[in-house]
Amino acid sequence: QVQLVESGGGLVQPGGSLRLSCAVSGLTFSRFPMGWYRQAPGKERDFVAHITTAGTSTYYAPSVKGRFTISRDNAKDTVYLRMNSLKPEDTAVYYCRTDNYWGQGTQVTVSS
């Protein structure tokens, strides 16, 4: 059974940082590209970032490029999302995804 479990969300002030983690089990992690998505209240789920299997290429939504960094550790079957210079508009539930599998999400709230 494939499982994706996100963690690391929370409440942070504008300008602050968080690192999200997504631990994956039930598949050969190193063979799968990984992505992060987010869904704000009342909005559709949007793409945030993507990383290839070996981590050699990454892609970002324009709204987060330069502030967020996606990375992975294939030895730990985990993908990360480092978020810096957070803004209130980054508030959302963040999900990791691979293929047709999604995690349950972790809430990120940016507020003073």
Secondary structure, DSSP 8 states (H G I E B T S, - for coil): --EEEEE--EEE-TT--EEEEEEEESS-GGGS-EEEEEE-TTS-EEEEEEE-TTS--EEE-TTTBTTEEEEEETTTTEEEEEE-S--GGG-EEEEEEETTEE---EEEEE--
